[in-house]
Amino acid sequence: MKRTWLVSATAMLTLSILFTGCSKNSTDNSSTVGNVTPKDATVKKVKVRLSYWNKEDSVKTLLQLFKDKLPDVDVEYQFIDNKTYPDVIKTQLAAGEGPDIIGGIIDANTVKAGYFEDLTERYASKYYETGTSTVTFDNKLYGLPQASWFNGVYYNVDLFTKYNLKIPKTLDEYFQVADVLKKNGIKPQAIGLKNPNVAGQSFLGLALNDYIGTTEGKKWNEDFGKGTAKMADVLEPALTTWTEYLKHGVFTKDMLGLEEEQAIDEFTSGKAAMFQAGPWYMDTFKQKAPNMKIDMFPNLGTKGGLGWMVGGPGVSFGLNAKSEVKDAAYKVLDLLSTPEGQNAYWEDNKGGSSFLKGVTFEMPAEYNSAQEAFKAGNVMYPVNNWGVAGAAFTDLGKGIQELIAGIKTPHQVLETVDKKAAELQEKSK
């Protein structure tokens, strides 16, 4: 049955006025639609994807801050293992896709390819140049550097006390400590040499002390990044010295099959007395061995001195130039670029320092024995100055794995890296 409604002209006019009024004030927060007020309405969120090579635990406090402070933004974190991270992200970017906010891989090549948004006007004045220099090209900023990362040598304080061991200041003293530990059935140092980057960083610690950290070495490092210097010409003595770890039985061939997680288990269980790493594993240490007393001393060389920490900005976050949600992504980066955002990031990466002006962090007690190196500014990640040749660092790590396996000599390892660096330089022209 068809029902007919009879409405008077006056009523129709009244309804017309009411609807017209509602239309003109449709953006007024005091208006209601269908008896639903803004308080009851669900806020529509814009999804922003953020990718990084560290596990989600390393940014859990930061992600919670985004959730609390940005109700209209849904930050989705995507962890990709650092072994495959560069290739995965670059492949996505080349296809015009990829995450909206990207950790790392900001270099001359990726910038030249147009993958990253220019962040200069909005953020350059907020950060110290010591952090932004590695992600600045042609005076334009493409990444926001986060709390500095570093690695040194963690040691089990109780084991050192038990065997009356002093913190080594030179590589010779380190091997003396290692000999005592081995005699007592303790592995001197756990290390996951299955990861080429771990092998490479072990060598960098020594190379910084014996050459790269010197005035001459720093100049060489910059020249290597420009393609005007070679590793084989200057670093062979340092890599030859590094093989002493093999001769003393500290590092062995079987460690080439050891994952980082397995090495952590050896350290936290007391089977190994030392472990080279940085603050990103501190929560894991405390979870696995809550009563373990830990301290850190700097990476060592043959010459003594204060030692060096291998380190630099933990990560620099860039904005995908092809992102379809840039407004929302900028809200995330804006919050990250505040003291509150920096402290949230640092909460799960304690031990570093902030590059955001006006923000300082207090170093935890676990890094007391490394303080003199920090005060002297002995913190450097040479690869940061290699530019497009930075990708050759993985080749360095793989070469050191081959050195451990007895396949290559120190000179052959460095020649291979030089060749790779030259190829990368040529492709970038």
N, C-alpha and C positions, 0 to 999 in steps of 0.2 A: 504494500500500500504506500502511496506517495503522500508524505505529510507536507502540508503547506503552512509556512510561517507568515503571519501578517504583521508587518512592522510599520508603525506610523512614520510619516515624514520627519516629524520632530525627533523621533528616536534614531532614525537613520542619520540625521545631521549630527546628533550628539555622538554617535559611534564614529562618524567620520572625523570629527574633531579629536576624539580620544586617540584614534589610531594615528592621525597625523602628528599629534603631540609625542606619542611614543616613538615614532620614526625619527623625529628630530633629536630625541634625547637617548637614542639607542646605545650610546657609549657612556651614558651616565651610570656610574657605579651604584647609584641609589635606586635605579630602576629594577623591576622584577619581571621575569618572563616565566609564565606558567607556574607561578607561586614558588619559583626556585631563586634564591638569592645568591649573590656571588660567594657568600660564605659556604654555601652548600654545593656550589658548582665545582666540578673537577677541573683543575688547571691543566690546560693542554701543554704538554711538554715537548720541547724540541730535542731530538736525540743528537748528541755530539759524540763522535767516536774519538777516543784518545788511545794511541798505541805507543808501546814502550817495550824494551827488552828485559826489564826487571819484573819479577812476579808481583801480583796484585798486593801482596803484603807490604811491599815497599812504598805503596801510595794509599793505603787504606784510610789513613786519617785525612789525607787530602781529598779523597773521593767522598768521604763523609761530609767534609766542609762544603763541597760543591752541592751536595744533596740538601744540606741545611740552608745554605745561603742563596741558592739559585733554584727556587721552586719551579721555574718554568723551563729548566734545562735538565735533561737526563744524560749524564756523562757515562758513557759505556766504555769500560776499560778493556783493551785488547792486549794481552800478553803474547809476545812472539819470542821464542828462544833466540838469544843473541847470535847463535850459530847461523841461523837462517834469516834473521831480522832484516838486514840490509837488502838482500835479494828479493824477499817477499814484498817489502814496502815499495822498493823501486819499480818492481814489476807492476804493482797496482797503480802507482803514480804515472807510469808510462802509458797506462790504459785510460788515463783521465779519471781515475778513481782513487781509492785509498782512504785512510782515516782523515778526520777533519783536523785534528791536532796530532802532530807527529814528533816523537822523541828522536833526536839525533838525525843522522844521515844528511845533515845540512852542510854541504860543501860546494866548492866552485862548480862542480859538474851539475849537481841537482839544482842549484840556483840558476845556472845558465840555461838549464832545460825548462825553467819557468815553473818548477814544482811548488815553490814557496812564496808566500805573500810578503811584501815589504812591510816590516813592522817599525821602521825608523821613527816616524813622526809620533807614533803613539807611545813607544816604550824606550827608545834609546837613552833618553835623559834619566831614566829611572834606575838603570843598571850601571855598574862599574865596567870600565873598558877591559879590565883584566878578565872579565867573564865573557864579554861580548866580542872580543877581538877574533875569536875562532869562528864566529858565525856572522861576521861582517865582510861584505864583498862590495868593492867599488863604493865604499862609504855608506852602504845600506845594510841595515840590520835585518836578519832573517830568522833569528831564534832568540829565545829568552833563557839564559843560563840559570840553572837551578843550583842548589847547595853543592859545594865542591865535593867531589869524591876523592878518595885517596886509598892507597893500600900500603901497608907496612907488614911487619911480621908479628902476629899475635903469638903470645907464649903463655903456657900454663904456669902461673906464679907458684903454685904449690909444688910442682915437679922441680922447678928451678931451685926452690928453697930446700926441698928434700935432698937434692944432690949437690947442694952448696954451689950452684952455678951463678955466675955474674952475667949481666946483660952484655953481649959482645959488642965491640965497637968497630971491629974489622972483620974481614972474611976469615982470616986465620983464627981469630978468637972464636968465631962462629963454629969452625970445624973442630976446635978443641972441645967446645960444648957438645957438639954432635957426637964426638968419640965417647965422651962420658955417658951420654944417653944410650948409645948403642950397647956399651958394655953392660948396662943395666936392663937391657931388653926393651928399651923405649925407642920407637922410631923418632928420629930427630925432627923431621918436618913432613907433614901430610900435604900432598899436592895432587890435584886432579889433572894430570898431564894429558888426559884424553882430549881436553879442550885446548886447541892451539893458542887461544888468547891468553890462557893461564901460563902456558910455557913462555909466550912472548913477554908478558909482564914481569915474569921472574928475571928474565935477562935485562929488561929495561931498568930494573932497580939497581943492578950492578953497573950497567952502562952509565947511568946518571952519576953515580959516585966516581967512576974512574975516568969519564970523559965528557959526556953530554952536559953534565951540570957545571962544567968549567966555562969560563968566558969564551975560550976557543971552541968548545963543544957546542955551546948554544948558537954560535954563529954558524957552525957546520950544520946544525939541525935545521936552521932557517934556510940555508942554501940547499939542503936536501929536498926541502919542500918546494923550492924553486926549480929543481931539476939540474942544479949546477954542482952538486956534490954527490959522492957515492959512499955507501956503507963499507964496502970492502976495503976502502982506502984508510979508514980510521978505526973501525969497530972490531976488527979481527982480534986485537989483543984482549979486548974485554970479553968477547965471546969465547976465546980460548981459556981465559980465566974462569968463565962460567962453568966449563967442563970439569972443574974441580969438584963440583957438586956430585958428579958421576964417579970421579976417582975416589972420593971419600965415602961413596955408598949412600949418600943422602938421598939422591934421586937415582932410580933404577929403571931398567927397561919395562918391568912389569907395571910401573906406574903409568905407562902410556895407555893402559886399559882402565885406569881409575877415573871415575866420574867425580865431579866436584862434591856432590852429595856424599859419596863414600869417604872422601877425604875429610869432610866435616865430621862424619861419624867417628873416624879415627881420632881426630883432635878432641872432640867433646867427651869421648869415652876414656881418654887418658892414654890411649895406645901411642899417640904421637904428641910431642911436646910443643910443636910450633906449627903455624899455618899462615901463609901469606894471603891476605885479603883485606877488606875494608869494612866500614860500618854496616853495609847492607846485610851482613850475616849475623850481626849482634843479636837480634831477636831470636834467630835460629839457635845460636849458642846458648842463650838463656833458657830456651824451651827444652833443649836436649840435656843441658847440664846446669840447672839453676844455681847450684852451689859452687860452680867452678870459678876460680879467681883468674881473671884475664888481664893482661896488659899488652902493650904494643911497643916495639922498638922500630926505628926506621930501617929501610933496606940498606944493606951494607956494601962496601967496596973494599979494595985492598989498601986504600990510603988513610982510613980512619976519618976523623972529623965528625960532624953532627949527623951524617947520614941523610938520605933522601926519601921522601914519600913520592910514589908514582901517583899523580893525580891532577885533576882539573875540574871543570864543571861536570857534575854528575851526569847531566843531560841538558840539552837545550831544546825547548819545545818550539816548533814552528807551526805555522798555519798553512794548510793545504790551499794553494791558490785556486784550486778547482772546487773547493768546498761549497756546498749549496746552503750551508747554515752558518755563514760567517758571523752574522750578528750574535748568534748564540755562542759561537766559539770565542768571540772577543770577550764576552762576559766571563767565560772561564779563564781566559788569559789575564783579564783585568783583576780578577779575584786572586789569581796566582801571584800577581805582581803587587801584593800588599803584604805588610808584616804578618797578618793573620794567615795568608796563603803560604808564605815562606815557612812559617813555623809549623804549619800542618804538614808540608812536605818533609821538613827536617825531623819531625816526630818519629818517622819510620826510617830515617837515614841519618841518625845522629852521628856526630863526629866531624862534619864538614862546616863550612862557613858560607854565608849568603853573599851573593853578588848584587843583591838589591840594596840600594843606598839606604842607610839608616837602620839596617837590620843586623844584629849580632847574635850569635849562638854561644852557649857555654859548653865547652868540651867536657864530655863525661870522664870519669876517673879511669876508664879503661884505656885511655890514651896518654896517661901521665908520662910514660917513658919516651914519648915521641914529641913532647912539647918543645924541646930545644930546636928540633928540626923545623917545626911549624913557625916558631918565632923568627928563625933565620930566613924564612921564605923558601925553604928547600922542598917545595912541592911543585912537581912538573910532570906533565904527560907529553913527552916529545911528539907523539903522533898528532897532537893538536896543531902542530905547525907544518905538517907534511902536505896539507892541501889535498889535491886529488890523489897524491901518492899515499895517502893515509890508508887506502884499501890494501896496500902492500903489507900492512902489519900482520894480517892473517897469514900471509905467505912467510913472514918471519917466524911466526909461531909454528907453522907446519915444518919449516926448515929445522927449527930446534928439535921438534919431534923426531925428524930424520937423523939429526945429530945424536940424539939419545939412542936411537935404534942402531947407530953405527953405519948408517947409509951415506951420510955426507960429512964433510969436514967443515970447520967454522968458515973457511974462505968460500967454499962452495955454497953454503947457506946464504951468505951475504951477497954473493954474486947473483944468486937467483932473485933475491929481493931487489937488488939494483935493476935487474932486467925488467922485473914487473913494474917498478916505479917509473922507469923510462917509458914503458908501454902506456901507462896511465897518463903520463904527462903528454905524450904524443897525441893520444885520443882526445885530450881536452883542448887542444889547439883549434 
